[in-house]
Amino acid sequence: MFKRIISICMSAALVVSGLNFVPAAKPETVKADTVTNWNLVWSDEFDGNSLNTANWNYDIGGSDGGGWGNNELQWYSDRWDNVQVSGGTLKIIAKAENYSGCRYTSGRIRTNGKKNFKYGKMEARIRVIGGNQNGVWPAFWMMGESGSWPNCGELDIMEHANDRNYVEGTLHWNTGGEWAGYSEAQHGMWGSYCSGAYHWFDDNANNGITGWHTYGVEWNENTIVWYVDDHKYQTAYLTDNNAYAFRKNHYFLLNLALGSTATGYTGNKAPDWNFSSATMEVDYVRAYQAGTQYDDGYTTVPDNTTVNIGNWGVYAGSWAGGSLATKGSNNNDLSVKVKATNGQVGSWGTQITRGLGLTAGKKYKVKVGFNSSASGTMLYKIDGPEVQETFTANNGNNSRELEVTATGNDKLILELSGMPVNTVISNLSLNVTEVNQQTQPPQTEPQNNPSGFTNAANNDWTTSGKWGCYFGDWSGSASGAYSGSGNPYKVYVASTSGAQWIAQVRFEDSATAGHTYKVTANVSADKACSIGMKEDISNEGDAPAYTNIGANGTANLTGTYTVGSDKNAIRVMFEIGQGVPAGTTLTFNSIKIEDITQTQQPTQAPTEAPTSVQQGNGPIEVFGEVFSSNANNTITVVWGQNNEQIANGQKYNVYVDGVKKLSEVPCGAHDINGISGGKHIVKVTAVLNGIESSGVSGEVIVAGGQVATEAPTEKPTEAPTEKPTEKPTEKPTEAPTEAPTEKPTEAPTEKPTEAPTEAVKISSDLEINGFQMSTNTFTVNGKSFEGGIRTVYSVNNKVDGQNVQKFGIIYGLSGTTPESELVATSTDSSVIIGQASSAGQLDKLYSTALNNAKSYAMTLTMSSNKISQVKVAELNANYYVRAYAQLADGTYRYTPVKTFSVYGVADYLYQNIKMSNFAGHEYIYNNILKRVNSSYKEVDYDWGKILAKPSDFR
């Protein structure tokens, strides 16, 4: 749906682009795969009386003749007039009415950020009343969750235009690859629109588009098969080189568009003068996953999903090329077959797991037994203590044993990625025995202790004032000594095996329940090392944030932690076993703990004052909260809860500017509609036994205009007596690559909820080339920074035939910054505009499209001066970026907006060995990837990728 239609789609263009999608020669013989049963994993049956905003977002906006990248005519709204749920169906209604400067209104909804899927059977049952009128364009489709269009991948399941007696299915992607800049020549497209392999309706039998039909695709990593009702009519074959866009998560969209005389998909036809309405009616949207039943009786495990059989879990991660299948229903008859593997031991793509239920602090021997039908290499691990071994499994019976000190959250894992395809693992057994431990006396004399240090106990905490240190003997051994009881506090690491948490330092002090504290620790080291810091009482499940300290260097370790509502202390933990070499002396010069709990009162008094938190029978404080605005006049609130909170059965209240908007709702994601544009304070509190917690607050900038303070006196309870005939199937949420250069001839009767600050003109003389990860220390405005995202872009000597006065980069935050504000004249506080200077000029031309250009780079830094201390939410957030140039006549030109996340760039660079040295490779793993995803697996650095080979020289 989000496409710029080219006039001719030739097969030769596909060959030149290096694509290998081939239509099935005889659609009636298509066989998608060996699936004989599907498991329903999600659906919306539209049984209520309003749209379920836990599943769907609204798209809002439009332009009369220039909308949504296809010159469409409609304004999309979230009004009942355009999007209704009643009588067991969803109705998206396109109407002829003057609204927000457009002659027509309609609706478009999508599940991005809420529901997304990779592979399976995706279908919807739809009819379009009035769908055979000129200009009417309904669509049911999917878009990739990551990347800008078309790099994200677009899968059109059903599209229809005008009075055609057929529907179409099409794919769109960027032929240059996932990270390529976009140009019309790189728009890859395959399917009905190109090949003519569409399915024809029999209008006399089933009323064509106006009758009920089931439209869907069956999608796996190799093929996508389209069907209407029971008829499969088209197949695309995917390959590793060109299917990057269709081997990742996608979300659903439903919309009803109205084309104009410049809309290619509708054949440049607009609605006739007498058009009044059309309605796209949807009975359901459903997603199924395998359920893939093979002839041998094994059922494939869905990607990235754990299937539990008896006490065992079976997991296959598609990201590592793994696939497993199971047979049996309990511990005794379970067998697991390796269906696919990348052959790399420890890549965690195929796992058999089991929770152990051990008592924290006790030592156990954990023995696993199994039968293997083939020999190969496995990895056996106890997750929690992080103890593991790689071993050779025999063809026949096998057993392995690990000795561990339990954490209380221990899990057994057999990792199978090194086993041959079709290996069967069966007869699984588990034996756990507790090891009787004797308290070991302190070591009498660690070797080479510095003068003035006292030996620390082994396998126990040695406390001194508020400080303490610990040296364990599990998973190897560690020993050390300490000096002092206040500031400074010193620790000497005599020996360590390098295991995580085998050596630790802690500082504990009293704290107020529910309050938030900023912790700053100043630490020195006489050897280069890496130290992890976290809070261990209320946030014991969090991963530590690691900081590198150079030899004879000093660093400030910082963190922000919220104390639980049932706690009265804060304990700061320093993990020194993994990254501190033996013989290192650490000096904790100072530690500062500041109470930064927000004391500012809401701008409006709450309608109901929260009850103070009580100990014992009160709720556990909210955590993991995210406040955002993903649609105009809407606030989205998300928070998490742990097992204890679930067991409590506690509920939650949500306040906006002190006014309670949601009362005692369950944990999860909630949309609050009808919020005026601007800055708002949002607070979430926990409620249990009539007691309300102090809550957590955050600031949200909401897009959209002012909203009336009173809701309409009546809301329609039934659909209109005359149902609109159809709703548009619109295009992706990304902004079009070119905005219209002329404004509508008629001024809008109502101002749009968000007017762009200037008209955006795209020029092909500018280009975003890609992203790099900086690990260096650099200075900006006198402040030192370490690490950041570097955007590389190119600018021609002349842009659109004019000399360039100045140019640079514009950054924004997805979900906060409207794309219309990504202009060089923006005054939006969330927009960052950086002008280029000679310091950012590169000696290498990175552009692939410009003939006479210079390349520049600009680095984006975030809230902290070190990327190792940037919050995980910032690393995972999506950012906007575009390049701009101001011309001699004062006007501006831009590149299309690109979207990226720090984690996404780091993941790509790391997996593809793109960092220029080993230190940088390790840097992004420790400071970004592992912090965002604690289960992220290490990748060996491939020195050959940066090697000058003898054959390169004469």
Number of C-alpha atoms within 10 A of each C-alpha: 31 20 23 17 17 12 7 9 15 11 13 8 15 17 11 9 16 12 19 17 20 16 19 17 11 11 19 11 11 16 12 18 14 10 18 12 14 15 14 15 12 15 16 18 15 21 16 13 16 14 22 14 18 15 18 22 22 22 22 20 22 24 24 24 24 24 26 27 25 26 24 29 28 35 31 30 22 20 13 19 19 22 25 25 22 16 14 14 21 26 32 33 30 33 25 18 16 15 19 23 22 26 17 26 29 35 33 31 26 23 21 22 13 13 17 19 21 22 24 25 22 25 25 24 19 26 25 30 22 24 30 21 21 22 29 32 29 32 28 29 30 27 32 26 19 20 20 25 27 28 26 24 28 26 25 27 25 27 25 26 28 23 16 16 16 17 22 24 29 23 24 24 26 28 25 18 18 19 19 15 22 25 16 12 12 18 20 21 24 22 23 20 19 14 15 11 19 20 20 14 16 11 13 7 8 12 14 22 28 20 14 18 20 19 23 27 26 21 22 20 18 16 20 21 25 31 23 21 12 10 14 20 23 30 27 20 16 21 16 10 11 20 23 18 27 27 20 20 19 25 21 25 26 27 28 34 35 36 32 26 16 16 22 17 22 25 15 14 20 22 21 10 7 7 18 15 25 30 29 33 25 25 20 18 22 17 22 20 25 21 19 21 18 15 10 7 12 19 22 24 23 25 22 16 13 17 18 15 18 14 11 19 17 22 24 30 21 20 13 17 18 25 25 29 26 22 18 15 12 13 15 13 13 17 22 25 22 23 20 22 26 19 19 16 20 23 24 26 27 31 27 22 22 19 15 18 12 18 15 12 11 15 19 19 14 18 16 18 16 17 19 23 17 16 15 19 19 20 21 22 21 24 18 15 22 16 18 19 13 15 13 13 22 15 13 13 15 14 14 14 17 17 20 23 24 21 18 15 16 21 19 24 23 21 23 32 29 24 25 19 19 16 20 19 21 21 15 21 14 15 10 15 11 15 13 8 9 6 8 10 9 14 13 10 12 17 11 10 18 16 7 9 15 18 20 26 21 20 20 15 17 17 17 15 11 14 23 20 25 25 28 24 16 17 20 12 18 23 26 31 25 27 19 15 14 16 13 15 22 23 25 25 24 21 21 25 20 19 21 17 19 24 28 23 25 20 19 17 12 10 19 17 22 24 21 20 20 15 21 16 19 16 21 21 23 16 18 16 19 20 22 21 23 25 25 19 18 22 16 12 11 12 16 20 25 22 21 20 20 14 13 12 14 18 15 16 22 21 19 16 21 25 23 23 23 19 17 16 16 25 22 22 22 24 24 28 28 19 20 25 19 18 18 19 23 24 20 20 16 14 20 11 18 12 15 13 14 11 6 6 11 17 12 11 12 15 11 10 11 16 12 10 24 14 12 9 13 21 29 27 27 26 20 10 17 16 20 20 22 22 20 24 21 22 24 20 20 16 16 13 17 10 8 11 18 12 8 14 14 23 19 23 21 23 21 24 18 20 19 18 14 15 13 14 14 15 20 13 17 17 20 16 16 18 21 20 20 13 12 19 19 25 24 26 24 28 27 19 12 11 19 24 25 22 23 22 20 15 14 20 22 25 24 21 18 13 13 10 9 7 9 7 5 6 8 9 12 11 16 11 6 7 17 25 26 33 36 35 30 34 29 24 19 18 19 22 22 18 17 18 11 8 12 14 8 9 11 16 11 11 12 18 16 15 13 15 15 15 17 23 17 22 18 17 22 30 28 27 21 18 20 19 22 20 19 10 12 15 10 8 5 7 8 11 18 17 23 23 22 17 20 24 28 26 25 21 17 17 20 15 11 12 15 20 14 15 22 23 28 23 23 24 21 20 18 18 22 23 18 15 23 31 26 26 11 17 13 14 10 17 22 18 22 17 15 17 13 7 9 15 17 15 9 9 18 19 22 11 15 17 12 13 20 19 21 26 23 23 19 17 18 17 10 14 18 18 26 24 20 19 18 19 12 17 23 17 15 20 20 21 24 24 30 29 28 19 19 15 10 10 13 24 24 27 25 29 23 23 19 22 20 24 24 18 18 25 17 12 18 22 14 13 20 18 23 12 14 13 12 17 23 18 22 26 21 19 23 26 25 18 22 19 13 11 10 14 13 15 15 12 18 14 11 9 12 12 9 9 8 7 6 7 6 4
